[in-house]
Structures are given as C-alpha cells and as structure tokens.
Amino acid sequence: MTLASRTLVAILLFALVARGAAWRLTGLERFAAATAHHEHADIARNLASGRGFSFNFFGDIKKDPLPTSQQAPLVPSLLAGAYLMLGIETSAALGAMLALQIAVSSWTCVLLARFAAGAAGRRDVGVLAGLLAALYPPLVLAPLHVQALVWNLFWLALMLAGAQDLRAGRLRLGAISLAAGGIGGLLTDPILAAPLGLLLSLLAAERFASSGRLGLKLPVAIGLAVLVGLAPWLARNVAVHGRFAFVKNSFWYVFWQGNTLLSAGTDKLPFDEANLALPASSVADAAAALQEARGRCRSVNDHLSVAELHELEALPTESARMDWFGRRIRAELAAAPSHYLAMCGKRWSAWWGFDPTNPKSLLPSYRAAYLSLAALAALGLFLVSWHGLLPALLVAGGLTAVHVLVITSARFRIPLEMLMLIPAAATLARTSGAFELARRFRPAPFPRPEPLETAEVRPAAA
C-alpha cells in the first residue's frame, strides 16, 4: 500500500509550515547561540578554526583541545560547514543549521507516513501518521535546537522505509535506503546499531525461510556496505586514539552518568522544583521560561569532587579519561551489587512514564499529550497487523533495551514516541471510520403520518 506523490508532498509542506510557525512563535532561535557551549558546537568551532575534530573533555580549557571521539562526526561536521560558509557562531550560520534540521524533520514525516501506510495496509493510516508527525509538539520543536535527535529520527524512519521496501520486493530501493540509514545513523549516534542490527536480522530470517542460504546474500551485503561507509571514521579513531573505538569512545562515561550511586538514571539530577509554571502571555515567553528551567538543571558531573576533576585533567588523553570513568563505575557497582538493577527499574519507569530530571515532565500539557498518544498507540496495536508493524516493533524494542540498560532521558524517548504515532494513527483511522459508518447508515426517521381525510358530513334533510 503506497501513498500518492501529491499526498506525500502535501504532508511535507504541512510539516514545513508547522515547524516554520513554531520557529516564529517560540523565538527559540534566540537560544541557538547557547549551543556554542555544547559539545557539538565546540567541536564544530574547532573544526572551522583548523584545530581538527577536537574537544576538551574534562581537560584544561587553557590548553589546546585533544582529538576527540566523544561525539559522533555528522552533526559537528555539518555545523562546521555552516560556520565556514557563514561565520563561526554567527546567527546566520546557526540559523542555516536550524533550517536544514527543519527540512530533515519534515522529510521524516513523509517517510513515516509511507511506512505507516504499508504497515497497516491502509492509506488513511499513512496520511494520519504523517499529519500527526507534522504536528506532534516534541517532533515540531526538536529541529529548533542543534542536536543529534533530529537526525536520529530521520535515519530511523529511512531504515524502516528501507526494510519495508525489501520485504515488499523493492530490493534496490530498499537496500539503498537501509544502507544509507545505517551509515548516516551510526555516524550520528552509534546507539542506532541496535535497531539496524535487528532489522537486518529480521530480513535475514525471512529471506532464509523463503530462499535458504541464497536469501542471506542481500542482508549481508547491506551490512558490509554499512561497514565500508564507517571505515574511514573507524580508521581515524584508531589513528588518533591508538586503539579501536566504534564511532564514539564515550560508553564508560555515559554508563557512569546513568548508573553512578547518586544518579537518577539519566545524565541530570532530579529537578528539585515542585512545579513549573509557564507564563501564559505568549508562546515565546513560555518557551523562554522552559529554556531557563533547563538551564537550572544540574548535571550528574556536579558530583565529581575538585580532586577528581584535577585527576581527570592530569590524564594525557581522552581515552585515558574515558577509562577513568570505566574503573570508577565498575568499582561503585562492585561495592553495591543491587544498585544497577535498581537503576534499570528507575529507567524503565522513566522510559514509559516521565523523566524526573527534565522540567517539561512537570508540565500538565506535556503529560496530557504523551498519555493521550500512549493510550491511542496501545489501542492501535490491536488494530494493525503485527506482521506489517514488526520492523517498528523491533526498533522500539532495541531502543528500549539500550536505554533501560545504560541511560535514559526524556529526549532519548522521542524516537519511541515517533513510532507510537503509527498505531495511534490506526486508532484514529478506525474511530473516524466508525463515525463515518454511523453517519452513513443511521436509521431513517419514521415517516410522519399523513392527516386522515374526513368525508364531508352533510346535515340530514328534515
């Protein structure tokens, strides 16, 4: 089941308008310069300044930054390109990056609509999924910050579209989409190795069941193509760190953040305000207040003592500093064996519920939107063929496993919320269909009785 080109174009334009309106109404571009202090923007500034892909990870800021793999290369490289063309940290450069992210986010809605139509076997489900993706607030606001999330959503949608094409026999298009999604996804965030591996395993299992060993050639070829696409970056990591690092080398640091004894399962500490009141004067004022609340959040890193920070700073390489976090968390968990299981339980609760370290979790509007989506999605799982939805279910399961076992946060769950839009669209399509059926086949009213004709009565002759 496919959607007409004009339908996909309409969804694309609708998503662009929604994101452009959000940009205009929220004024979030005012905070774009703040990303210059984020890892992505620091690396981009170093790239544009000729210092290479480098970052001062727990190092002396007075010294030159060290070669880094703390972040994947795609987003910093794109931002560095904008800096080179339009000036380092200028409003024009940051605005160009946000505009690119808006375009990518809008195209994600098209890919999701296409996949949903095929998964459900109904065009109306695809259209509704695309419209929901175009309007769902976290997806609308995501491209207004320089971050990997926007690209993660795009690559996931592209991988799902590719897997669906391969299952439908559109081999060339499916192989190109899945391989491109895998390469782009892993160069954005290596966590996407989990959904990519599950999708390739599904295709291998289905093709082996139908064609035997010959059916395995295509999934293996796609996997090799992804490795070839990653090879230059993997070789660079070996050259600068002296050892293998799969895209990023920050696993032990991230694992420490999510599991240290004072952690809440995320990279932040619990937000200590009982409630969060946003001004109702304008959307821009509310967005500014929420941004300010985010700035008041404290990082798990704040628990490091001055002595520990000096110890980290004295280490000569980024790899040595990552190893320090590995030794630290292994020692902590060895001293408290039950702590890790408790943290997994906290992350499971935050993954399906609300993140206590994120201020937006206190907003009734955010809670209502997410709970409504979750309820619609739960109903939709009983209305859609699980065979068609299987790629999305596998991706959701892979993301859930990684974030429950390692680290989670509200922003990490947004890809899951995007996938929830598919069964939610199925629920809305069935509901609207039921209303239409009721309208079309409502019983006709009883005919009004005609007045009885009475014969004229003449008085009898005397």
N, C-alpha and C positions, 0 to 999 in steps of 0.2 A: 504494500500500500504506500503510494508516494503522494506528495503534495504538488500541486501545480506551481510552476515557476512564479507566476504572479502572486500566488498566496505567500510564498517564501519571501518575495520582495516586499510585500505589504508588512509582514512580520518584522523584517529587517528595518524598514522605515519607521514603524511604530516604536521599536526598541530604541532607535537613534533619537527619536523625538523625546521619548521618556527620559533618557539619560541626559540629553541636552537640557531639558526642562529642569532636571534635578541639579545639574551644574549651575544653572541660572538662579534657581530658587534658594539653594543651600549656601551658595557662595563658598563652597569648600576649596575653590582654587586659592582662597586666601591663605590656606594652611599648606599649600603644596610646597612652599619653601621650607617648611619644617621637615620635610623628608630629606633635606640635605644633611641631617644629622643621623639618618638611618643608614644601616649597613649598605643597602643598595646604592644610595646616593653618595656615600663616602667612597665606595669602590668606583662608581662612575666618575666622580671628580678626579680620583687618582688616575684613572684611565685617560680621561680627557687632558690631564696635565702632563702626561707622558711618564707616569710612575708605574704603569702596568696595573695588572689586576691585583691590587694590594689593599690591605686594611690593617688597622692597628687593633688586633684582637687582644684585649687586656694588656696592651703594651704601653710604653711611654709615649704620650702624644707629642712630646717634643722631638722624638726620633722619627726617622723615615718609616713609613708603614712596611710591613712584611708581606711577601707573596701570600695570598690567601686562597683557601677553598671553603671558607666559612659560609659563603653563599654560592648558589649555582650561577652560571655565567649569563644566562639570557637577559634577565631584567636589567642588571647593571650595564651590560653592553649596549642595550637599546637606549638606556638613559644617557650613556656616554656619547652615543651618536647624536642625540638631541643636543647635548652640551657642546659638542664640536661644531654643529651647524648653527646654533642659535645663542651660544654663550653659556658658560658654566654657571649653573644655578640661577639663570635668568628666568623671569616669569614666562617668557616666550618658549624657552626650552621645556620647562615643566608643563606648560600648557599643551605643547605639542605631544608630550608623552601621555598626558591625560586624554587628549583627543584620540590618539592611537588606541589606548585602552578602551575608550568608549566604542570605537569601531569593532574591536575584537570582541567585546562583551555583547554587542548587538548581533554579531555573526554567530555567537554561541547560542543565542535564542533560535536562530534558524536551524542550526544543527540539532538542537534538542527537539524542535518541532518535527523535523524529518525523522529522527529516531523514534519519537513517541508514536507517530502515525504508523510506522512499520511495526513497532512492538505491539500496539493494540489492534492493528488491522483496521483502523478507523481514521478517516481524515479529520473528523471533528475533534478527536482526541489530540491529534498533532497540532491543529490550529490553536486549541485551548492551551496546550502545554507551551507553545511559543508565546502566546499572549501573556500567560502567567509569568514566564521567564522575563518578558519585557517589562512587567510591572512589579514583580516581587521586590520589595524595598532593599534587602541585602544585595541582590544582584544589580539593582539600579545604582546603588551608592558605591559598590565595590570599585568600579573603574575611576572614581574620583580621588583615589589615593594611589600613589606609586607603590605597587606591591605585586608579589607573585601570584596572589589568589586569582586575579582576573585571568591570567594566562593558564593557571591550573584548570579552571573551569572550561576554558576553550579547548585545551588539549584533551581533557576527559570527554567532552562532547564529540570531538573529532574521532577519538578512539572508538567510542560507542557507535558512531555512524559507520566507521570502517568495519567494525565487527559485524554490524548488521548487513552491510553490503556483501561481505564474504559469505555469510550464512545464506543470503539470498541468491548467491551465484554470480554476483557482480565482482569478479575476482580482481580485476585490475584496479578499479576504483577503490575497492575495499582494502587491498594490500597497500596502496599508496597512502590512503587515509590513516590506516592503523600504524604504519611505519612512521609517517610524519608526526602523528600524535605522540608516538612513543619517543622519538628523538627530541621533539620540542618539549614534551612533558618532562623527560629526565634532565634536560638542560635547564629546566625551570625549577624543578623540585624532585629529587630522587625518590621521594615517597611514592611517586606515581609508578614506580617499578612494581608495586603490589597489584594495582588494578591491571597494568599492562600484562604482567605475568599470568594473572587469572584469565584474562581474555584470550591470550594465546593458548593457554591450557584448554579452555573450552573449545576453541576452534580445532585444536589438535585431537581432542577426544571425539568430537563429532565427525571429523573427516576420517579418523582412523576407523570409527564404527561403520562408515559407509564405503570407504575405499581401501582399508588396510594401510600398510606402511606407505603406499604411494601418497596417501592423503596427508601425511606429515610433512611433505616437502614444503608446502606453502607456509605453514606456521613457522617452520624452522628458518626458511628464507627471510621472513619478516623479522624474526628475532636477530638474525645475523645482520640484516640491514640496519637495525637499530644500533647494534654494537659498532658497526662501521661508522655510523653517524656520531657516536660518542667518542670514538677512538682518539681524535685529536685532543679533546679535553682531558681524557684519561692519561694520555701520554704527557700532556703538560703537567698534570698533577704529580706524576712520577718524577718528572724533571725538576720541579721546584721544591717538592717535599722529600724526595729521596725514597718514597715508598708509594704503594698503590693507595688511591683514595677514590671511591666510587662517586664521582661528581663533587660531592661535598665531604669534608672531613669532620663535620661537627656532631656526629652521632653522640659521642660521650658527653659533650657539653649539653646538648638538648635533653639527653636521658637524665643527666644530673638535674637540670631545671625541673623536669617533670616528676622526679622521684626523690629529691633530697628531703630530709626529715621535716623541714619547715615548709615544704611546697604544698600547694593545693591541687597539684596535678597539671598545672599549666605553667607558663613562664612568668606569671604575675602572682602577686599575693592577693588574698581576698579583699575586695573593695569594702572599706570599713564604714561606708555611709549607709544608713538605714534605708534611705530612699533617695531618689534622684528626681528633682523637679526641673522640668524644662520650661523656659518661658514660652508663652503662647502668643507672643506678639507677632512673630514671623517665623517662617521655616528657617531662615538664615540664622536668627538668634538661637533657635533650638539646636541647630547643627553646631553652632559655636559653643554652646553650653556643654553639649555632649563631647565635643573635642577637648574642651577644658577639663572635663571629668576624666577623660582618658589620660590626660597629662598628669593627673593626680594619682594614677595607679602606680604602685611600687613593683619593681622587678624582683624576682627571686634573687638576682645577683646582689641585691642590697644586703643580704645576709652574710656576704663574704666580709671577713674582717680586714682591717688595714694590713695586718701582717700577711694574710693570704693573698691580698692584691699585690703586695710587694713581691711575694714569692712567685706569683704568676708573671709579673713584669720582668723578673730576672731571668726567666727561661728564654732561651735564644731563638726558638722558632714557634710558629703557630702550632705545628704538630705536637711539640712538647707540651704546650699549654692545653691542647685537647686531651693528651694523655693524662695530665694532672687531674682533669675532671673525671676521667675514667677511673683512676685509682681512688679518687675521693668517693665516688658514688658506690663503688664496689665495697669499700670499707664501711660506709654507712649502712648499706643493706646487709652486709655480713653481721654487723652488730645488732640489727633489728630485722630478723628474717621475715616477720609477718608484715612489715611496713609496705613492701612492694604490692602485696595482694590488696592491702587496704587502699593504696593509691589507685590500683586498677579499678577497684569498686567506685572510688570517687570520680574517676574519669568516665566510667560507664554512665554514672548518674548525670554528669555534666554533659556528656555527649548526646544523650537523649532528652535531657532536661535543660537546665540553664547553668551557665558558667558563672560561679560566684566571684570571679576575678574581673569580670567585664561589666562596666557600668550600664551598658544598654540592657543587660539582663534584668535590671530593676524597672525598666520602662513597661508599663501595662500594655502599651501599643505593640511593643516588640513581642511580649509574651503572647498576646492575643493572636498576632499574625502567625507566629510559629505553631501555636497549639491548633489553630484552625487548619494550617497546612498539614500538620501531622495527622489530624483526625480525617481529613479528606484523603490523604495518602493511604492510611490504614484501610479505609473502606475500599479504595480503588484497587488494592491488592487482590480483592475477591472478584473484581470485575474484568481484570486483564489476564490474558493467557500468560502464565509464568514462563512458558517456552519463549515467547517473544520478549518478555521482560528480563530473561535470565542474564544477559550481559550487564544490565544496570544493577541487578541484584548482586552479582559478583563484585562489581566495582564498589557498591555500597558496603558489602561485607569486608572487602580488603581494606578500605579506608577506616572502617570501624575498628578492625583488629589492630591496625597500626596505632591509631590514636588512643585506644584504650591501653595498649601495652607500653607506649612510650610517653606521649604528651598530648594534650588536647587544648582547645580553646574555642571560643565562640566562632572565630573566623575560620578555624580549621573545619568546622562542621558545615560551612556554607556549601561545599560540593555535595554533601548529603542532602541538604535542603533543595538543591537544584534537581537532584534525582527524584526527590519526593514529588516534584511538580508533575511528573509523568502519571503516576497512579491518581494523584489529585485531579488532574485533567480528566481522567477516565470517570471519576465520580461525578464531576460537574457535567460531563457529556451525558452520562446516563440520567442524571437528575433533570437536565434540560430536555432530554428526550422524553422522560416520563411526563413532564409538564406539557410538552407538545402533544403527546399521545392523549393526555387527559383533555386537552383543549379540542383536539380534532374529533375525539369520539365521545364527547359529553352527550348525555341523553337529550334528545329534543324535548322541548316543553310540550306538555299536553295541549292539544288544540282547544281553543276557547269554544265553549258550546254556543251554537248559533241560537238566537232567540226563537222560541216556538211561535209559529204562525197561528194566530187565533182566527177562527172563522167569524165573520161579521154576524152578530146576532140581531135579528130584526124583531121588533115587538110584534106579538101575535095580533092578528086583526080582531077587532072587537066583534 
